[in-house]
Structure formats: C-alpha cells, structure tokens
Amino acid sequence: MRLFFIIKSFKYEKKIINIINEALLIYSNEWGVELMIDKSFIKDHDYYMLFGYNSKEYLTTGEVSKSILGNYPLILDKRNLNVYEVIDLLNEEIVLDKMIELSLVKKIWPPDGASLSE
C-alpha cells in the first residue's frame, strides 16, 4: 500500500512539474529565453505552490549576467491545477483566493477552454 502511495505521489509531482514547465514555455516564447524552474525556490502551501524560475543558462552556469531579474514566482492552485502569474505581491503570506479576488494574479495556464487530461 505504501509503495502505491509513493508512486501515485510521484506521478502527481511529475504532473505538477510538467504543468509549470508548460506555463514557463509561454514566457520562454515571449521573451526568447529558455526558462526553467529554480528548484531552490519551490514553496508548498496548503492548497497552492510557489515556483521560482530563471533562465536555464543562469541556473546551470551561475553566470549572473544571464539571470532574469524582477520576476515573481508562478503560483499553482493545487485544487484545479491552474497556474497564475503574480501581477503584484503585497505579502507572500496572502492567500491565493484573496490574490485572485484583488486581481493581483492572472491565470496563464491552462489556456481558456482547454481541458486538463491525466
């Protein structure tokens, strides 16, 4: 039973990482820079997660001149797997629902009308 839980948990984590990577493609295509998740900045909250990101070149080489500055983390809502970009971050501890209500975040993934598949 424990092994099943570990496998199920791993598949869920892999799905979340794939979703964040798909969301990062939006910025990569827009900015012309290959982006990747900054594994040192992943924060897990009750029903959402924060994902830091930067250029792949910076994260693999550490060369500061290749770093992206001023980017807010992406937020993944674990309840529906929507990904949001932060427009304004008043306080990291503010709850996601309140951020959505105050228009401090904008949903970027999945595209409107798209369905989530397993």
N, C-alpha and C positions, 0 to 999 in steps of 0.2 A: 504494500500500500504506500509506503514512504517513497519508494522508487517512482511510482506513478505520479505522486505529488511533485517530486523533483523534475520529472520530465515535463509535466504539464506547466510548472512554473517556468522552466527554461524556454518552452515554446512561447509562453506569454511574454517573457522578457525579450526574446528574439523578435516577436511581432512588434513590440513597442519600439525597439531599436530600428526595425525596418520602416516603421511609420515616421519616426523622427528623421531618418535618412531621406525618405521621400519628401518630407517637408523642406529639408535643407536643400534639396535639388531646386526648389523654387528660387531660393536666394542665389545658389550657385549659377543658375542660368541667367538670372537677372544681373548679377554682379560680375560674372565672368571669372569667378574664383572658386576652385574646388573646396568645399567645406566639409568638416567632419565634427562629430560630437567630441567635446572636451571631456574625457572620462573623469577628470578631476573635479568637474562641476556638474554632477548629477545629484539632485536632491529629491528625495522621495517624501511626499506628504500623504495624508490620509487618502485623498481621492484625486490628487494631481501630482505631477512630477515636473521639476525644472531641469532643463537640459542646456548647459552652456555649449557653445560651439566656437570654432575659429577656422582659419584656413588650414587645409591639410598640410600645406608646406610649413606653416609655423608650428603646428602640433608635432610634426615628425622631425623637424630640424631645430626648433627652438630659436630660429632667427627672428628677432623682434621686428625687423623691418617687413616681415611677411605677415604680421599679426593684423587682425581686424580689430579696430578699436570702437568702443561705444555700442557694441551690440548687446541687447538684452537677451536673456535666455528664452528658449521656447518653452511653452507650457503644454503638457499633455494631460488632458482630462481623462482619468482612468475609467470614469463611468461610461463614456461614449467614444473614447479614443480620438476626440477632436484635438487638433493642435492649434495653439494660439501664439501669435507674436505679441510681445508686450509693446504697447504704444507709450505708456508712461508708468514707471514703477514708483509708487508712493512709498511702499513699505513691503518688504519681502514677505512679511507675515500676513498680509491682507489675503483673505480667502478668494479663491478663483471666482466663485459666484458673484462676489461683490465687484471684482475687477471687470467681469463681463457686464454687470449692471451699470457700472460707471463708464463703460466704453474705454477702459484702459488697456483692453486686449482686442485683437481682431483675429477671427478664425481664419487660418490659412490652409488647413488640411482636415478632412478630405475636401476636394472641390465640391461646391454646392451641387446637389443632385447625384453625387457619386455614392455608391454603397460600399460598405466595408465587407470584405469577404474573409473567410477564415484562412 
